[in-house]
Amino acid sequence: MSRRITTIIYWSAGFIFSCLFIWAASAVFKNSVSPKVWDEAVGRYINAPETVIRTRAEGWADSTSASHGLTQAGEKIFFSPVPKFLYWGDSYADGVQVKSEQRAVNVFNAKAVDLGLRGVAVADSGLSMADFYFYIPRYEKLTTDVVGHVFLLAGMRSIIPGYHLDCHSQFLPDPWRFEASECPPSEVALEYASSINKWHVDFLHSIYKSLSEYSFRFSVGNLTAKEPIVEKVIPGLDSRQLEGAWIFMLDALEKKTKGNLTFVYAPLRPHLKDGVLVMGDNELEKKKIFQRLCRENGVGFIDLTQKFADMYELDGKLGQGFFNTPQGAGHLNVDGQALVGEGLYEYFSRGAQ
C-alpha cells in the first residue's frame, strides 16, 4: 500500500472518529433544538408533541412535550375533570432548566392533594400578558373546570406596556390595546428541526449558523440575533400612565374568562449583577401600584419578595443560578421554583380560588 493511500486512510479515519466524537458529546452536553408545529386549536406555534427537549447550557434537564404546548403531566390534568387553574408565564414559568417534578406548578400539585385543585402550566420563552390575553379563551374551550388563571411575574416586565420580546404580541397605548402576533419558524426549520432533534445532530445546526449568513429558526424569536431582541416601542411611562394601562389590562383579562385572576410576583432578587449580589426590589414602586390595583379589582396578588430575601438570609440559598451558571443570575433554579410552588399552595390553602 502506497504512502499516499495510507495517509488518506488515516485522515479519513480521523475525520470519521472526530465527527462521531462530536456527535456523541453534543448529544449529551448541548441544548437540543425545539421543533415547532402550528396548533390550530390554540392558534399558536408549540413544541412538537412527543419531542424530547434537552436543556444543558443552564441547568440540566430533559422535557417531553405534549399537545397544545403543555407538558405531559399538565396534559393529563388539563383533560381531566378536576378543578384546575392555568399557570401562565414565560421561560421562568416554563422552567425547562429543572426536572418536571421540580417546577413550581408541579411542586404545588404534589402538595395540594388535600385541596382538590391542580395547576396546568401554559408557558414558553418570550410570552407576555399580551399573548395570554388571546390564548385564555382558546385554552378554556378545550377543557372544563377551569376555576382561574395564575400569571407568574418574574419582575414586572411582562406587564409593562410597549415592552415585548421579538415578534410576540404587544401591549400598546393610544388607545390601550393588545395586538396579536406570532413568531413563525422558518420553512427550513419546520421541515428539518424534528429530524435534527431526533438524531441528536444539533451540532450541525451550530456549524451551519457559523458558516452561513442565514439562520434556521428552531424556536420563537429573531432569525439572526444571538440573543432575543427586547423591543421597547414606547418611552418610559410615569405612575399615572402605568395605572391607566393596568386598569385596562385587568378589565380586559376579566372579560376573557369567568375564572378568578391571580398574579404571583417573583422579584428576581437577590440578583447577581457585575459580580455583585444586589439586594432589595428595584421595581418596588411599580409593584405597589399594581398590587393596589389588583386589590381594588378583586384580583389575587402573591408577593414572594420577602420569601426570596429570607431564603438567602436564613438558608444562604439564591432563587437563580445552577451548577453550570453563576449563582444569583438567570432563570429560577430548583429552590426558586419550589418557593413559587409553595407560595401558590399557601395562597390556595387559605381558601382563595
N, C-alpha and C positions, 0 to 999 in steps of 0.2 A: 504494500500500500504506500503510495507516494506521500511525501510530507504535506503537500497541499491538501490532499483528501483527509489526512489525519487532522490537520488544523481545522478544516471545515466541520468535521465530525465533532471535535472538541468544542468549537464555538457554538455549533447548533445545540449540542447537549447542554452547554452552559446557559444558552438563551432559554431553552425549554425549562430547565430547572429554575431559573430566575423567575420566569412567568408563573410557574407552579407555586413557588415560594410566596410571591407577591399575592397570588390568588388566595392561598391558604391564610396568609397573615391578614389580608384585608377582610376576609370573611369573618375573622374573629374580632379584629380591632377597629374596623372602620364603620362609621354610620352607613346604614343602607339607604338607598333612595326610597321614596314613598310613592308608589304608583297611585295615580288618581283616576277616578271614573266619575261620570256625571250621574247624579242620583235625581231622577225626575221628581220623585215623591217629596223630597225636601228642597229641591231647587238649588243644589249646590254641588261642588266637587268634593268628593270624600276620598279617603284612603280606600283602595280597592279591597272589598271584603275578603277575608281569609288570607290576608297578606301579613307576613311577619315583618315588623318594623324594628330594626336593630339600632339602638342608641348607644354610642360609645364615647363621643367627644366630651360629653358632660354626663357623669353618672354611667351606669351600665345596666341596661335592661332591654328585654325583648317584649314587644307588644304585638298581639294578633288582632287585626281589625275585624269588625263585624259590619252589619248592614247600617245604612244611614249615618255613617260616621261615628257609630257607637263602639264601645269596647265589647268584648264577648260577655263579660259579666254584666255590663249595662244593658246589653240586648235582651238578656233573659228577664231582667226586671222590667224593662220597657214594655215587653209584650205580655207581661203577667198582669193579673187583676189587682195587685196590691196597690194601696195608696202610695204615690211617689211624687217627688219633686225633680225637676230637671235642673241640673247643675251646669251653668253656662260659664264659659271663660276662654281665655286664650291659651298659650302654651303653658302658663303657670297652672291652670286647671287641668290641662291635658296630662301633664306630669309624666311624659314618656321617659324621663330620666330615672325613674324609680319603678320597681315592680308593681304590677297591677294592684295587689293587695295592700300596698303601701301608699296608694294615692288617697287624697282626702275623702272623696266620696265613698270609697270602699272601707276606709277606716271608720267612717260614720256608719255604714251599713253593718259592719261587724259588731259595733257597739249598740246599735239601735234595734236589736232583736225584740226588746220589750216595748218598743214604741209603735210597732206595726206600720212603720214608714220607711221607705227606701229612697235612695237617690240614684239618679242616672246622669252621668257626665255627657254633655254635648259640648265638646271643646276642641279647639285646633289653633295652631300658631297664627297669630295675626288677627283673630276675630275680636270684635268690639261690640259695644251696645248697638251700634247701627246695624250690624249683621243680625244680632239676636232679635231685634225688632221685627225683621222679616221672617226669621226662622221659627219663632214661637208658635204661630198658628199652624204652620206646616207640620211640626212635630206633634202638636196636640191632636191633629186629625188622625195620626197613625196609632194612637194608643188610648187608654182610658185611665180614669182615676188619677189624673194629674192635679194635685192639690195646690201646687205652687211652683215658683221658679226662684232659684237661688243664683245670684251672679257673684262670681269671685272678682273682687277689685284688687289686683296686685298693684298697689299705688292707685292713683286716680286717673291714669292716662286713658283707660278705655271708655271713660265717660266725658272726657274733655272735648268740647266741640271743635271741629276743624283739625283734630289730631287723629290720623288713621295710618295704617300700615299699607304701603304699596297701593295695590289696586282694590282694596276692600271697600265695603260700604262706608258712607260718610254721614256725619252729623254736622249739618251746616246751618248758618244763620240767614236772616233777611229773606224770607221768614225762617224761623227754626223748622228744620225738616230733616228726614232721613232719606238718603238717596242710595238705592241698591246698586251693588257692583260685585261681580265675581272675578276670580283670578284663574282663568283657564290655563292649564298646562299647554305646552306646545304639542303639535300633532305628532312630532317625533317621540316626545316623552310618553304620550298616550299609547303609542304603538309599542315601544320597546322597554318602558320602565319595568313592567311586570317581569319580563324575561331577565333583565339585569338583576332585579331583586331576587328572583327565584334561584338563579345560578350563582349568586354571590359575587358577581363580577362588577361590583360598584366602582372598583378602582379604574375600570375602563372609562367610566364617565369622567372621573377626575383627570385622567390623562387627556381625554378628548377636550375638556374645558381648557386645559393648559396649553393646548396646541392650536385651538381654534378660536376665532373671534365670536363664534356662535355658541350659545349655551343652551343645552336642554333645560327645560323646566320640569323638574320632578316633583315640585311642591309649589304651593302658592308663593307669590312674591315676584320681585323684579327679575327679569330674564338674565341680566348681566352682572348686577351688583353682587359682591361677595357677602355683604351684609344687607338685611332688609332695609328699605328706604322708608323712613318715617316722614310722612307728608304733613306739613303744617300749612293749611290753606288760608288761615285767618290769623291776624295778630293776637297777642295775649288778651284775655278778657278780664275785666275787673269783677269784683264780687257781685255787683248788681247784675251784670250780664250773665255771669255763671248761674246765679239764682234763677233768672228767667229761663235759661236753657234747660236747667234741671227740672223746673216745674213742668215745662213742656215735655221733657223726656219721660218723667214719671207718669204723667197723664196719658201719654201715647202708649206706654207699655201696659198700663192698666186696661186700656181699651182693647188690647190684643188678647187678653186672657181673663178668665173668671177666677183663676187661681191667685193666691197671695204672692206678693213680691218680697224678696229678701236680698239684701246685699251683705256680703261678708268681706270685710276690709283687712287685707294683709299689708302692712306698711312697708315691707321690704327693708326694714331696719331692725337691728343694727346691720349696716351695709359697708362693704369694703370698697373704698374709693382711693385710688392712687396710693395704695399701701397703707391707708389709714382707716381704722374702723370708725364709721360715722354713726353716732347715736341720735336719738330724737327722731321726730317726724317732720320732714321738710314740706309736707303737704297738709300741715295741721289746719290751717285756716280754711282751705278748700274742704277738707273732711268735715269740719264743724258745720259749715254751711249745708253740705249735702246731708249730713246726719240729721240736722234740724228739719230739713225739708222732708226727709223720709218719715220722721216722727209726726210731722204735721199732716202727712198724707196717708198715714196708716200703713207705711211700708217698713218692713223689718230692717234693722241695721245691726250687724255683729261686728264690733270693733275689737280686733285682736292685737292692737298696738301694745297694750300693757303685757299681754301674754308673750309676745315675741321678745319684749325687753326683759321680762322675768326669766325666760328660758336661758338667756345669756347671763344675766346677773346671778341666777341661782344655780344653774346647771353647767354654765360655760359652753352652751350649745348655740349655734347660729342656724337660722332657718334656710340659709342658702349656702351653696358650695358642696363639692363632692370630693372623693378621694383623688380625682384626676383634674380638679379645678381649684382655684383659690377659695378658701373659706370665706363666707360672707359676701359672695358675688354669684350672679347667675340665677338659675331657677330654684324653686323650692326643693330642698332635699327631703330625706325621709322624715326628719324632725319637723321641718316646716309643713309638710303635707299632713303629718299627724296632728299638729297644732290646729290646722284648719278643720280637720275632721272632728277633733274633739270639741272645737268651738261650735260646730254645727250640732253636735249631739247635745251639748249643754243648752243651746238655744231651743231646740225642738223638745227636749225633755221637760222644759218649763211649760209646755202646753202650746207653744207657738205653732201655727200651721200656715 
